[in-house]
Amino acid sequence: MPKRVFLSFVEEDLDLVNLFRGQAKNKNSSLEFSDYSVREPYDSTNAAYIRGKIRERIAAASVTICLIGEDTYKSKWVNWEITTSDEENNNIFGVRLHSSATRDTSPNALTTLKRPVYNWDIDAIVKAIG
């Protein structure tokens, strides 16, 4: 049975997210990745509908990985996805998309929930997924 993983990230990091997805799948082909690329402002008129659709994908996953780039910490969507993942009892952790910890600041929700943050090490990440 495949392991479902929800990816939380900002649109600006999509190229690195796709690279991450490919590398992780090469290490463990039973992984299924899900996300919901959001281009809408968090408080738009479509926000409630979008949150409902994202919640469905988070609930279908057992793991949430926050892929942390330079501006991820600014995203209200990412913080909401992490908090919602906690409500759904998902295993949650962050992954820095760049090698410098000072370049990729963790979102507040990850810090508040005291979830681990890893550097980009696919073997360690696949192991953390379980």
Backbone atoms as SQL, in Angstrom:
CREATE TABLE atoms (id INTEGER PRIMARY KEY, chain TEXT, resi INTEGER, resn TEXT, atom TEXT, x REAL, y REAL, z REAL);
INSERT INTO atoms VALUES
  (1, 'A', 1, 'MET', 'N', 0.837, -1.184, 0.000),
  (2, 'A', 1, 'MET', 'CA', 0.000, 0.000, 0.000),
  (3, 'A', 1, 'MET', 'C', 0.883, 1.250, 0.000),
  (4, 'A', 2, 'PRO', 'N', 0.580, 2.203, -0.860),
  (5, 'A', 2, 'PRO', 'CA', 1.422, 3.405, -0.942),
  (6, 'A', 2, 'PRO', 'C', 1.289, 4.293, 0.291),
  (7, 'A', 3, 'LYS', 'N', 2.350, 5.011, 0.586),
  (8, 'A', 3, 'LYS', 'CA', 2.369, 5.989, 1.673),
  (9, 'A', 3, 'LYS', 'C', 2.025, 7.340, 1.070),
  (10, 'A', 4, 'ARG', 'N', 0.960, 7.976, 1.563),
  (11, 'A', 4, 'ARG', 'CA', 0.531, 9.271, 1.033),
  (12, 'A', 4, 'ARG', 'C', 1.169, 10.411, 1.824),
  (13, 'A', 5, 'VAL', 'N', 1.765, 11.333, 1.079),
  (14, 'A', 5, 'VAL', 'CA', 2.481, 12.461, 1.660),
  (15, 'A', 5, 'VAL', 'C', 1.920, 13.749, 1.076),
  (16, 'A', 6, 'PHE', 'N', 1.506, 14.667, 1.949),
  (17, 'A', 6, 'PHE', 'CA', 1.053, 15.981, 1.506),
  (18, 'A', 6, 'PHE', 'C', 2.246, 16.917, 1.543),
  (19, 'A', 7, 'LEU', 'N', 2.468, 17.650, 0.452),
  (20, 'A', 7, 'LEU', 'CA', 3.562, 18.617, 0.362),
  (21, 'A', 7, 'LEU', 'C', 3.011, 20.027, 0.516),
  (22, 'A', 8, 'SER', 'N', 3.562, 20.754, 1.457),
  (23, 'A', 8, 'SER', 'CA', 3.194, 22.144, 1.682),
  (24, 'A', 8, 'SER', 'C', 4.370, 23.012, 1.236),
  (25, 'A', 9, 'PHE', 'N', 4.099, 23.977, 0.360),
  (26, 'A', 9, 'PHE', 'CA', 5.170, 24.814, -0.197),
  (27, 'A', 9, 'PHE', 'C', 4.552, 26.048, -0.826),
  (28, 'A', 10, 'VAL', 'N', 5.418, 26.969, -1.248),
  (29, 'A', 10, 'VAL', 'CA', 4.950, 28.146, -1.979),
  (30, 'A', 10, 'VAL', 'C', 5.244, 27.946, -3.462),
  (31, 'A', 11, 'GLU', 'N', 4.408, 28.530, -4.286),
  (32, 'A', 11, 'GLU', 'CA', 4.473, 28.373, -5.741),
  (33, 'A', 11, 'GLU', 'C', 5.852, 28.720, -6.319),
  (34, 'A', 12, 'GLU', 'N', 6.518, 29.692, -5.713),
  (35, 'A', 12, 'GLU', 'CA', 7.825, 30.133, -6.212),
  (36, 'A', 12, 'GLU', 'C', 8.872, 29.011, -6.168),
  (37, 'A', 13, 'ASP', 'N', 8.646, 28.007, -5.347),
  (38, 'A', 13, 'ASP', 'CA', 9.610, 26.911, -5.189),
  (39, 'A', 13, 'ASP', 'C', 9.239, 25.670, -5.996),
  (40, 'A', 14, 'LEU', 'N', 8.299, 25.786, -6.914),
  (41, 'A', 14, 'LEU', 'CA', 7.777, 24.619, -7.626),
  (42, 'A', 14, 'LEU', 'C', 8.861, 23.795, -8.322),
  (43, 'A', 15, 'ASP', 'N', 9.852, 24.418, -8.947),
  (44, 'A', 15, 'ASP', 'CA', 10.910, 23.655, -9.621),
  (45, 'A', 15, 'ASP', 'C', 11.678, 22.770, -8.635),
  (46, 'A', 16, 'LEU', 'N', 12.041, 23.325, -7.475),
  (47, 'A', 16, 'LEU', 'CA', 12.739, 22.535, -6.461),
  (48, 'A', 16, 'LEU', 'C', 11.824, 21.464, -5.867),
  (49, 'A', 17, 'VAL', 'N', 10.561, 21.791, -5.707),
  (50, 'A', 17, 'VAL', 'CA', 9.589, 20.810, -5.193),
  (51, 'A', 17, 'VAL', 'C', 9.499, 19.614, -6.139),
  (52, 'A', 18, 'ASN', 'N', 9.441, 19.876, -7.435),
  (53, 'A', 18, 'ASN', 'CA', 9.380, 18.776, -8.411),
  (54, 'A', 18, 'ASN', 'C', 10.649, 17.931, -8.388),
  (55, 'A', 19, 'LEU', 'N', 11.802, 18.563, -8.192),
  (56, 'A', 19, 'LEU', 'CA', 13.053, 17.827, -8.068),
  (57, 'A', 19, 'LEU', 'C', 13.024, 16.946, -6.812),
  (58, 'A', 20, 'PHE', 'N', 12.575, 17.507, -5.711),
  (59, 'A', 20, 'PHE', 'CA', 12.445, 16.755, -4.462),
  (60, 'A', 20, 'PHE', 'C', 11.530, 15.547, -4.653),
  (61, 'A', 21, 'ARG', 'N', 10.387, 15.782, -5.253),
  (62, 'A', 21, 'ARG', 'CA', 9.401, 14.716, -5.493),
  (63, 'A', 21, 'ARG', 'C', 10.035, 13.567, -6.290),
  (64, 'A', 22, 'GLY', 'N', 10.760, 13.904, -7.338),
  (65, 'A', 22, 'GLY', 'CA', 11.398, 12.894, -8.177),
  (66, 'A', 22, 'GLY', 'C', 12.466, 12.109, -7.437),
  (67, 'A', 23, 'GLN', 'N', 13.294, 12.798, -6.676),
  (68, 'A', 23, 'GLN', 'CA', 14.350, 12.115, -5.925),
  (69, 'A', 23, 'GLN', 'C', 13.763, 11.175, -4.868),
  (70, 'A', 24, 'ALA', 'N', 12.746, 11.622, -4.171),
  (71, 'A', 24, 'ALA', 'CA', 12.127, 10.789, -3.134),
  (72, 'A', 24, 'ALA', 'C', 11.462, 9.559, -3.743),
  (73, 'A', 25, 'LYS', 'N', 10.794, 9.730, -4.891),
  (74, 'A', 25, 'LYS', 'CA', 10.148, 8.600, -5.562),
  (75, 'A', 25, 'LYS', 'C', 11.187, 7.583, -6.027),
  (76, 'A', 26, 'ASN', 'N', 12.360, 8.042, -6.432),
  (77, 'A', 26, 'ASN', 'CA', 13.432, 7.130, -6.837),
  (78, 'A', 26, 'ASN', 'C', 13.917, 6.281, -5.665),
  (79, 'A', 27, 'LYS', 'N', 13.860, 6.833, -4.457),
  (80, 'A', 27, 'LYS', 'CA', 14.294, 6.103, -3.260),
  (81, 'A', 27, 'LYS', 'C', 13.211, 5.162, -2.736),
  (82, 'A', 28, 'ASN', 'N', 11.942, 5.541, -2.930),
  (83, 'A', 28, 'ASN', 'CA', 10.833, 4.739, -2.414),
  (84, 'A', 28, 'ASN', 'C', 9.650, 4.893, -3.353),
  (85, 'A', 29, 'SER', 'N', 9.486, 3.956, -4.251),
  (86, 'A', 29, 'SER', 'CA', 8.455, 4.080, -5.285),
  (87, 'A', 29, 'SER', 'C', 7.038, 3.918, -4.747),
  (88, 'A', 30, 'SER', 'N', 6.886, 3.546, -3.474),
  (89, 'A', 30, 'SER', 'CA', 5.538, 3.405, -2.927),
  (90, 'A', 30, 'SER', 'C', 5.014, 4.713, -2.329),
  (91, 'A', 31, 'LEU', 'N', 5.760, 5.808, -2.512),
  (92, 'A', 31, 'LEU', 'CA', 5.302, 7.109, -2.029),
  (93, 'A', 31, 'LEU', 'C', 4.347, 7.737, -3.033),
  (94, 'A', 32, 'GLU', 'N', 3.282, 8.337, -2.516),
  (95, 'A', 32, 'GLU', 'CA', 2.359, 9.132, -3.335),
  (96, 'A', 32, 'GLU', 'C', 2.356, 10.540, -2.781),
  (97, 'A', 33, 'PHE', 'N', 2.665, 11.504, -3.630),
  (98, 'A', 33, 'PHE', 'CA', 2.691, 12.899, -3.197),
  (99, 'A', 33, 'PHE', 'C', 1.431, 13.618, -3.639),
  (100, 'A', 34, 'SER', 'N', 0.952, 14.480, -2.749),
  (101, 'A', 34, 'SER', 'CA', -0.222, 15.283, -3.031),
  (102, 'A', 34, 'SER', 'C', 0.064, 16.700, -2.566),
  (103, 'A', 35, 'ASP', 'N', -0.501, 17.665, -3.251),
  (104, 'A', 35, 'ASP', 'CA', -0.410, 19.053, -2.823),
  (105, 'A', 35, 'ASP', 'C', -1.569, 19.794, -3.472),
  (106, 'A', 36, 'TYR', 'N', -1.652, 21.046, -3.204),
  (107, 'A', 36, 'TYR', 'CA', -2.697, 21.873, -3.779),
  (108, 'A', 36, 'TYR', 'C', -2.066, 23.226, -4.013),
  (109, 'A', 37, 'SER', 'N', -1.524, 23.434, -5.196),
  (110, 'A', 37, 'SER', 'CA', -0.882, 24.707, -5.498),
  (111, 'A', 37, 'SER', 'C', -1.910, 25.828, -5.437),
  (112, 'A', 38, 'VAL', 'N', -1.663, 26.766, -4.575),
  (113, 'A', 38, 'VAL', 'CA', -2.619, 27.846, -4.336),
  (114, 'A', 38, 'VAL', 'C', -2.064, 29.153, -4.870),
  (115, 'A', 39, 'ARG', 'N', -2.801, 29.742, -5.763),
  (116, 'A', 39, 'ARG', 'CA', -2.411, 31.047, -6.300),
  (117, 'A', 39, 'ARG', 'C', -3.355, 32.144, -5.803),
  (118, 'A', 40, 'GLU', 'N', -4.323, 31.744, -4.992),
  (119, 'A', 40, 'GLU', 'CA', -5.309, 32.677, -4.449),
  (120, 'A', 40, 'GLU', 'C', -4.801, 33.278, -3.139),
  (121, 'A', 41, 'PRO', 'N', -5.112, 34.552, -2.884),
  (122, 'A', 41, 'PRO', 'CA', -4.804, 35.109, -1.568),
  (123, 'A', 41, 'PRO', 'C', -5.572, 34.338, -0.491),
  (124, 'A', 42, 'TYR', 'N', -4.968, 34.218, 0.680),
  (125, 'A', 42, 'TYR', 'CA', -5.539, 33.450, 1.780),
  (126, 'A', 42, 'TYR', 'C', -6.936, 33.939, 2.162),
  (127, 'A', 43, 'ASP', 'N', -7.177, 35.222, 2.038),
  (128, 'A', 43, 'ASP', 'CA', -8.468, 35.779, 2.445),
  (129, 'A', 43, 'ASP', 'C', -9.374, 36.119, 1.259),
  (130, 'A', 44, 'SER', 'N', -9.160, 35.482, 0.122),
  (131, 'A', 44, 'SER', 'CA', -9.996, 35.732, -1.050),
  (132, 'A', 44, 'SER', 'C', -11.391, 35.145, -0.857),
  (133, 'A', 45, 'THR', 'N', -12.292, 35.470, -1.776),
  (134, 'A', 45, 'THR', 'CA', -13.658, 34.943, -1.690),
  (135, 'A', 45, 'THR', 'C', -13.698, 33.440, -1.935),
  (136, 'A', 46, 'ASN', 'N', -12.690, 32.884, -2.576),
  (137, 'A', 46, 'ASN', 'CA', -12.615, 31.441, -2.821),
  (138, 'A', 46, 'ASN', 'C', -11.892, 30.689, -1.705),
  (139, 'A', 47, 'ALA', 'N', -11.420, 31.390, -0.689),
  (140, 'A', 47, 'ALA', 'CA', -10.570, 30.769, 0.330),
  (141, 'A', 47, 'ALA', 'C', -11.249, 29.612, 1.053),
  (142, 'A', 48, 'ALA', 'N', -12.515, 29.744, 1.416),
  (143, 'A', 48, 'ALA', 'CA', -13.202, 28.664, 2.146),
  (144, 'A', 48, 'ALA', 'C', -13.286, 27.404, 1.287),
  (145, 'A', 49, 'TYR', 'N', -13.596, 27.579, 0.021),
  (146, 'A', 49, 'TYR', 'CA', -13.665, 26.438, -0.898),
  (147, 'A', 49, 'TYR', 'C', -12.287, 25.786, -1.033),
  (148, 'A', 50, 'ILE', 'N', -11.263, 26.602, -1.208),
  (149, 'A', 50, 'ILE', 'CA', -9.899, 26.095, -1.362),
  (150, 'A', 50, 'ILE', 'C', -9.453, 25.363, -0.096),
  (151, 'A', 51, 'ARG', 'N', -9.733, 25.946, 1.063),
  (152, 'A', 51, 'ARG', 'CA', -9.366, 25.284, 2.320),
  (153, 'A', 51, 'ARG', 'C', -10.047, 23.926, 2.434),
  (154, 'A', 52, 'GLY', 'N', -11.291, 23.819, 2.001),
  (155, 'A', 52, 'GLY', 'CA', -11.996, 22.537, 2.038),
  (156, 'A', 52, 'GLY', 'C', -11.315, 21.490, 1.165),
  (157, 'A', 53, 'LYS', 'N', -10.904, 21.886, -0.036),
  (158, 'A', 53, 'LYS', 'CA', -10.226, 20.962, -0.949),
  (159, 'A', 53, 'LYS', 'C', -8.847, 20.560, -0.417),
  (160, 'A', 54, 'ILE', 'N', -8.126, 21.514, 0.144),
  (161, 'A', 54, 'ILE', 'CA', -6.814, 21.200, 0.718),
  (162, 'A', 54, 'ILE', 'C', -6.986, 20.263, 1.908),
  (163, 'A', 55, 'ARG', 'N', -7.963, 20.534, 2.758),
  (164, 'A', 55, 'ARG', 'CA', -8.193, 19.685, 3.936),
  (165, 'A', 55, 'ARG', 'C', -8.442, 18.237, 3.515),
  (166, 'A', 56, 'GLU', 'N', -9.174, 18.017, 2.419),
  (167, 'A', 56, 'GLU', 'CA', -9.418, 16.655, 1.922),
  (168, 'A', 56, 'GLU', 'C', -8.097, 15.953, 1.597),
  (169, 'A', 57, 'ARG', 'N', -7.190, 16.669, 0.960),
  (170, 'A', 57, 'ARG', 'CA', -5.896, 16.069, 0.591),
  (171, 'A', 57, 'ARG', 'C', -5.021, 15.821, 1.810),
  (172, 'A', 58, 'ILE', 'N', -5.069, 16.734, 2.765),
  (173, 'A', 58, 'ILE', 'CA', -4.301, 16.542, 4.001),
  (174, 'A', 58, 'ILE', 'C', -4.844, 15.341, 4.766),
  (175, 'A', 59, 'ALA', 'N', -6.162, 15.225, 4.856),
  (176, 'A', 59, 'ALA', 'CA', -6.790, 14.116, 5.582),
  (177, 'A', 59, 'ALA', 'C', -6.489, 12.771, 4.934),
  (178, 'A', 60, 'ALA', 'N', -6.281, 12.759, 3.625),
  (179, 'A', 60, 'ALA', 'CA', -5.980, 11.515, 2.908),
  (180, 'A', 60, 'ALA', 'C', -4.521, 11.091, 3.068),
  (181, 'A', 61, 'ALA', 'N', -3.696, 11.980, 3.620),
  (182, 'A', 61, 'ALA', 'CA', -2.268, 11.696, 3.807),
  (183, 'A', 61, 'ALA', 'C', -2.006, 11.332, 5.263),
  (184, 'A', 62, 'SER', 'N', -0.887, 10.669, 5.495),
  (185, 'A', 62, 'SER', 'CA', -0.479, 10.378, 6.872),
  (186, 'A', 62, 'SER', 'C', 0.761, 11.193, 7.259),
  (187, 'A', 63, 'VAL', 'N', 1.376, 11.824, 6.262),
  (188, 'A', 63, 'VAL', 'CA', 2.586, 12.612, 6.475),
  (189, 'A', 63, 'VAL', 'C', 2.423, 13.948, 5.746),
  (190, 'A', 64, 'THR', 'N', 2.861, 15.018, 6.388),
  (191, 'A', 64, 'THR', 'CA', 2.930, 16.331, 5.737),
  (192, 'A', 64, 'THR', 'C', 4.370, 16.807, 5.803),
  (193, 'A', 65, 'ILE', 'N', 4.901, 17.158, 4.641),
  (194, 'A', 65, 'ILE', 'CA', 6.250, 17.720, 4.573),
  (195, 'A', 65, 'ILE', 'C', 6.135, 19.162, 4.106),
  (196, 'A', 66, 'CYS', 'N', 6.672, 20.067, 4.893),
  (197, 'A', 66, 'CYS', 'CA', 6.744, 21.468, 4.504),
  (198, 'A', 66, 'CYS', 'C', 8.098, 21.681, 3.840),
  (199, 'A', 67, 'LEU', 'N', 8.074, 22.016, 2.568),
  (200, 'A', 67, 'LEU', 'CA', 9.303, 22.275, 1.812),
  (201, 'A', 67, 'LEU', 'C', 9.610, 23.761, 1.939),
  (202, 'A', 68, 'ILE', 'N', 10.692, 24.067, 2.629),
  (203, 'A', 68, 'ILE', 'CA', 10.977, 25.422, 3.084),
  (204, 'A', 68, 'ILE', 'C', 11.978, 26.113, 2.166),
  (205, 'A', 69, 'GLY', 'N', 11.508, 27.142, 1.493),
  (206, 'A', 69, 'GLY', 'CA', 12.343, 28.012, 0.683),
  (207, 'A', 69, 'GLY', 'C', 12.510, 29.351, 1.380),
  (208, 'A', 70, 'GLU', 'N', 13.054, 30.304, 0.659),
  (209, 'A', 70, 'GLU', 'CA', 13.334, 31.614, 1.250),
  (210, 'A', 70, 'GLU', 'C', 12.099, 32.355, 1.749),
  (211, 'A', 71, 'ASP', 'N', 10.966, 32.216, 1.062),
  (212, 'A', 71, 'ASP', 'CA', 9.777, 32.993, 1.417),
  (213, 'A', 71, 'ASP', 'C', 8.637, 32.157, 1.988),
  (214, 'A', 72, 'THR', 'N', 8.871, 30.884, 2.233),
  (215, 'A', 72, 'THR', 'CA', 7.810, 30.002, 2.713),
  (216, 'A', 72, 'THR', 'C', 7.216, 30.504, 4.021),
  (217, 'A', 73, 'TYR', 'N', 8.052, 31.014, 4.917),
  (218, 'A', 73, 'TYR', 'CA', 7.585, 31.455, 6.231),
  (219, 'A', 73, 'TYR', 'C', 6.552, 32.578, 6.145),
  (220, 'A', 74, 'LYS', 'N', 6.479, 33.272, 5.031),
  (221, 'A', 74, 'LYS', 'CA', 5.538, 34.379, 4.868),
  (222, 'A', 74, 'LYS', 'C', 4.143, 33.918, 4.467),
  (223, 'A', 75, 'SER', 'N', 3.988, 32.676, 4.065),
  (224, 'A', 75, 'SER', 'CA', 2.735, 32.196, 3.504),
  (225, 'A', 75, 'SER', 'C', 1.709, 31.819, 4.575),
  (226, 'A', 76, 'LYS', 'N', 0.563, 32.481, 4.555),
  (227, 'A', 76, 'LYS', 'CA', -0.532, 32.107, 5.449),
  (228, 'A', 76, 'LYS', 'C', -1.067, 30.726, 5.091),
  (229, 'A', 77, 'TRP', 'N', -1.047, 30.383, 3.793),
  (230, 'A', 77, 'TRP', 'CA', -1.516, 29.065, 3.363),
  (231, 'A', 77, 'TRP', 'C', -0.662, 27.969, 3.973),
  (232, 'A', 78, 'VAL', 'N', 0.653, 28.102, 3.909),
  (233, 'A', 78, 'VAL', 'CA', 1.553, 27.075, 4.442),
  (234, 'A', 78, 'VAL', 'C', 1.320, 26.905, 5.938),
  (235, 'A', 79, 'ASN', 'N', 1.236, 27.999, 6.679),
  (236, 'A', 79, 'ASN', 'CA', 0.983, 27.892, 8.117),
  (237, 'A', 79, 'ASN', 'C', -0.348, 27.203, 8.391),
  (238, 'A', 80, 'TRP', 'N', -1.366, 27.530, 7.609),
  (239, 'A', 80, 'TRP', 'CA', -2.673, 26.880, 7.778),
  (240, 'A', 80, 'TRP', 'C', -2.579, 25.385, 7.461),
  (241, 'A', 81, 'GLU', 'N', -1.855, 25.028, 6.388),
  (242, 'A', 81, 'GLU', 'CA', -1.702, 23.612, 6.017),
  (243, 'A', 81, 'GLU', 'C', -1.000, 22.820, 7.121),
  (244, 'A', 82, 'ILE', 'N', 0.002, 23.410, 7.750),
  (245, 'A', 82, 'ILE', 'CA', 0.715, 22.738, 8.834),
  (246, 'A', 82, 'ILE', 'C', -0.207, 22.555, 10.037),
  (247, 'A', 83, 'THR', 'N', -0.922, 23.594, 10.404),
  (248, 'A', 83, 'THR', 'CA', -1.849, 23.516, 11.532),
  (249, 'A', 83, 'THR', 'C', -2.951, 22.488, 11.265),
  (250, 'A', 84, 'THR', 'N', -3.478, 22.501, 10.057),
  (251, 'A', 84, 'THR', 'CA', -4.513, 21.542, 9.675),
  (252, 'A', 84, 'THR', 'C', -3.960, 20.120, 9.689),
  (253, 'A', 85, 'SER', 'N', -2.737, 19.943, 9.245),
  (254, 'A', 85, 'SER', 'CA', -2.092, 18.626, 9.282),
  (255, 'A', 85, 'SER', 'C', -1.958, 18.128, 10.716),
  (256, 'A', 86, 'ASP', 'N', -1.658, 19.037, 11.631),
  (257, 'A', 86, 'ASP', 'CA', -1.584, 18.667, 13.047),
  (258, 'A', 86, 'ASP', 'C', -2.961, 18.228, 13.548),
  (259, 'A', 87, 'GLU', 'N', -4.008, 18.945, 13.164),
  (260, 'A', 87, 'GLU', 'CA', -5.373, 18.570, 13.553),
  (261, 'A', 87, 'GLU', 'C', -5.743, 17.186, 13.030),
  (262, 'A', 88, 'GLU', 'N', -5.187, 16.817, 11.870),
  (263, 'A', 88, 'GLU', 'CA', -5.460, 15.508, 11.260),
  (264, 'A', 88, 'GLU', 'C', -4.494, 14.425, 11.763),
  (265, 'A', 89, 'ASN', 'N', -3.644, 14.795, 12.737),
  (266, 'A', 89, 'ASN', 'CA', -2.675, 13.862, 13.338),
  (267, 'A', 89, 'ASN', 'C', -1.654, 13.310, 12.346),
  (268, 'A', 90, 'ASN', 'N', -1.301, 14.109, 11.342),
  (269, 'A', 90, 'ASN', 'CA', -0.258, 13.702, 10.404),
  (270, 'A', 90, 'ASN', 'C', 1.113, 13.824, 11.057),
  (271, 'A', 91, 'ASN', 'N', 2.031, 12.975, 10.616),
  (272, 'A', 91, 'ASN', 'CA', 3.434, 13.146, 10.939),
  (273, 'A', 91, 'ASN', 'C', 3.879, 14.369, 10.132),
  (274, 'A', 92, 'ILE', 'N', 4.454, 15.371, 10.780),
  (275, 'A', 92, 'ILE', 'CA', 4.803, 16.631, 10.113),
  (276, 'A', 92, 'ILE', 'C', 6.279, 16.932, 10.341),
  (277, 'A', 93, 'PHE', 'N', 6.955, 17.339, 9.269),
  (278, 'A', 93, 'PHE', 'CA', 8.311, 17.844, 9.405),
  (279, 'A', 93, 'PHE', 'C', 8.622, 18.760, 8.232),
  (280, 'A', 94, 'GLY', 'N', 9.690, 19.525, 8.382),
  (281, 'A', 94, 'GLY', 'CA', 10.113, 20.444, 7.339),
  (282, 'A', 94, 'GLY', 'C', 11.382, 19.968, 6.661),
  (283, 'A', 95, 'VAL', 'N', 11.583, 20.432, 5.433),
  (284, 'A', 95, 'VAL', 'CA', 12.804, 20.154, 4.676),
  (285, 'A', 95, 'VAL', 'C', 13.273, 21.471, 4.058),
  (286, 'A', 96, 'ARG', 'N', 14.522, 21.844, 4.354),
  (287, 'A', 96, 'ARG', 'CA', 15.103, 23.049, 3.753),
  (288, 'A', 96, 'ARG', 'C', 15.437, 22.767, 2.289),
  (289, 'A', 97, 'LEU', 'N', 14.977, 23.635, 1.408),
  (290, 'A', 97, 'LEU', 'CA', 15.241, 23.462, -0.016),
  (291, 'A', 97, 'LEU', 'C', 16.627, 23.945, -0.417),
  (292, 'A', 98, 'HIS', 'N', 17.278, 24.668, 0.455),
  (293, 'A', 98, 'HIS', 'CA', 18.638, 25.157, 0.202),
  (294, 'A', 98, 'HIS', 'C', 19.531, 24.682, 1.341),
  (295, 'A', 99, 'SER', 'N', 20.809, 24.670, 1.133),
  (296, 'A', 99, 'SER', 'CA', 21.724, 24.129, 2.140),
  (297, 'A', 99, 'SER', 'C', 21.930, 25.063, 3.325),
  (298, 'A', 100, 'SER', 'N', 21.587, 26.321, 3.178),
  (299, 'A', 100, 'SER', 'CA', 21.805, 27.282, 4.254),
  (300, 'A', 100, 'SER', 'C', 20.564, 27.414, 5.132),
  (301, 'A', 101, 'ALA', 'N', 20.716, 27.084, 6.389),
  (302, 'A', 101, 'ALA', 'CA', 19.593, 27.187, 7.328),
  (303, 'A', 101, 'ALA', 'C', 19.141, 28.630, 7.498),
  (304, 'A', 102, 'THR', 'N', 20.059, 29.595, 7.357),
  (305, 'A', 102, 'THR', 'CA', 19.679, 30.996, 7.524),
  (306, 'A', 102, 'THR', 'C', 18.915, 31.520, 6.325),
  (307, 'A', 103, 'ARG', 'N', 19.059, 30.858, 5.184),
  (308, 'A', 103, 'ARG', 'CA', 18.364, 31.293, 3.975),
  (309, 'A', 103, 'ARG', 'C', 16.899, 30.845, 3.985),
  (310, 'A', 104, 'ASP', 'N', 16.624, 29.678, 4.566),
  (311, 'A', 104, 'ASP', 'CA', 15.281, 29.102, 4.574),
  (312, 'A', 104, 'ASP', 'C', 14.722, 29.114, 5.997),
  (313, 'A', 105, 'THR', 'N', 13.901, 30.115, 6.282),
  (314, 'A', 105, 'THR', 'CA', 13.312, 30.286, 7.598),
  (315, 'A', 105, 'THR', 'C', 12.063, 29.429, 7.726),
  (316, 'A', 106, 'SER', 'N', 11.951, 28.705, 8.830),
  (317, 'A', 106, 'SER', 'CA', 10.793, 27.839, 9.056),
  (318, 'A', 106, 'SER', 'C', 9.531, 28.668, 9.291),
  (319, 'A', 107, 'PRO', 'N', 8.397, 28.193, 8.772),
  (320, 'A', 107, 'PRO', 'CA', 7.117, 28.852, 9.068),
  (321, 'A', 107, 'PRO', 'C', 6.819, 28.776, 10.573),
  (322, 'A', 108, 'ASN', 'N', 6.084, 29.754, 11.077),
  (323, 'A', 108, 'ASN', 'CA', 5.752, 29.816, 12.503),
  (324, 'A', 108, 'ASN', 'C', 5.073, 28.544, 12.994),
  (325, 'A', 109, 'ALA', 'N', 4.179, 27.971, 12.192),
  (326, 'A', 109, 'ALA', 'CA', 3.447, 26.785, 12.631),
  (327, 'A', 109, 'ALA', 'C', 4.392, 25.615, 12.912),
  (328, 'A', 110, 'LEU', 'N', 5.417, 25.431, 12.098),
  (329, 'A', 110, 'LEU', 'CA', 6.392, 24.352, 12.343),
  (330, 'A', 110, 'LEU', 'C', 7.136, 24.589, 13.652),
  (331, 'A', 111, 'THR', 'N', 7.522, 25.829, 13.881),
  (332, 'A', 111, 'THR', 'CA', 8.253, 26.178, 15.093),
  (333, 'A', 111, 'THR', 'C', 7.365, 26.018, 16.321),
  (334, 'A', 112, 'THR', 'N', 6.146, 26.520, 16.250),
  (335, 'A', 112, 'THR', 'CA', 5.209, 26.431, 17.367),
  (336, 'A', 112, 'THR', 'C', 4.912, 24.983, 17.737),
  (337, 'A', 113, 'LEU', 'N', 4.754, 24.134, 16.733),
  (338, 'A', 113, 'LEU', 'CA', 4.457, 22.717, 16.972),
  (339, 'A', 113, 'LEU', 'C', 5.716, 21.905, 17.295),
  (340, 'A', 114, 'LYS', 'N', 6.878, 22.578, 17.266),
  (341, 'A', 114, 'LYS', 'CA', 8.166, 21.936, 17.572),
  (342, 'A', 114, 'LYS', 'C', 8.417, 20.711, 16.703),
  (343, 'A', 115, 'ARG', 'N', 8.182, 20.883, 15.410),
  (344, 'A', 115, 'ARG', 'CA', 8.406, 19.791, 14.462),
  (345, 'A', 115, 'ARG', 'C', 9.823, 19.873, 13.909),
  (346, 'A', 116, 'PRO', 'N', 10.431, 18.733, 13.629),
  (347, 'A', 116, 'PRO', 'CA', 11.814, 18.748, 13.129),
  (348, 'A', 116, 'PRO', 'C', 11.912, 19.332, 11.727),
  (349, 'A', 117, 'VAL', 'N', 13.082, 19.872, 11.437),
  (350, 'A', 117, 'VAL', 'CA', 13.391, 20.389, 10.106),
  (351, 'A', 117, 'VAL', 'C', 14.711, 19.760, 9.673),
  (352, 'A', 118, 'TYR', 'N', 14.695, 19.156, 8.484),
  (353, 'A', 118, 'TYR', 'CA', 15.860, 18.467, 7.951),
  (354, 'A', 118, 'TYR', 'C', 16.456, 19.258, 6.798),
  (355, 'A', 119, 'ASN', 'N', 17.750, 19.066, 6.600),
  (356, 'A', 119, 'ASN', 'CA', 18.366, 19.531, 5.363),
  (357, 'A', 119, 'ASN', 'C', 17.960, 18.555, 4.264),
  (358, 'A', 120, 'TRP', 'N', 18.181, 18.923, 3.032),
  (359, 'A', 120, 'TRP', 'CA', 17.804, 18.103, 1.884),
  (360, 'A', 120, 'TRP', 'C', 18.720, 16.884, 1.823),
  (361, 'A', 121, 'ASP', 'N', 18.318, 15.819, 2.473),
  (362, 'A', 121, 'ASP', 'CA', 19.030, 14.540, 2.478),
  (363, 'A', 121, 'ASP', 'C', 17.956, 13.479, 2.226),
  (364, 'A', 122, 'ILE', 'N', 17.828, 13.057, 0.979),
  (365, 'A', 122, 'ILE', 'CA', 16.712, 12.192, 0.579),
  (366, 'A', 122, 'ILE', 'C', 16.662, 10.916, 1.409),
  (367, 'A', 123, 'ASP', 'N', 17.788, 10.303, 1.706),
  (368, 'A', 123, 'ASP', 'CA', 17.776, 9.076, 2.510),
  (369, 'A', 123, 'ASP', 'C', 17.169, 9.328, 3.891),
  (370, 'A', 124, 'ALA', 'N', 17.578, 10.411, 4.553),
  (371, 'A', 124, 'ALA', 'CA', 17.052, 10.748, 5.882),
  (372, 'A', 124, 'ALA', 'C', 15.568, 11.099, 5.807),
  (373, 'A', 125, 'ILE', 'N', 15.181, 11.776, 4.742),
  (374, 'A', 125, 'ILE', 'CA', 13.780, 12.190, 4.589),
  (375, 'A', 125, 'ILE', 'C', 12.884, 10.989, 4.347),
  (376, 'A', 126, 'VAL', 'N', 13.290, 10.086, 3.471),
  (377, 'A', 126, 'VAL', 'CA', 12.492, 8.884, 3.195),
  (378, 'A', 126, 'VAL', 'C', 12.376, 8.062, 4.487),
  (379, 'A', 127, 'LYS', 'N', 13.437, 8.008, 5.278),
  (380, 'A', 127, 'LYS', 'CA', 13.382, 7.303, 6.551),
  (381, 'A', 127, 'LYS', 'C', 12.400, 7.987, 7.508),
  (382, 'A', 128, 'ALA', 'N', 12.387, 9.330, 7.541),
  (383, 'A', 128, 'ALA', 'CA', 11.471, 10.078, 8.409),
  (384, 'A', 128, 'ALA', 'C', 10.018, 9.892, 7.982),
  (385, 'A', 129, 'ILE', 'N', 9.784, 9.676, 6.693),
  (386, 'A', 129, 'ILE', 'CA', 8.426, 9.445, 6.212),
  (387, 'A', 129, 'ILE', 'C', 7.884, 8.142, 6.790),
  (388, 'A', 130, 'GLY', 'N', 8.783, 7.169, 6.936),
  (389, 'A', 130, 'GLY', 'CA', 8.382, 5.890, 7.541),
  (390, 'A', 130, 'GLY', 'C', 8.012, 4.828, 6.552);
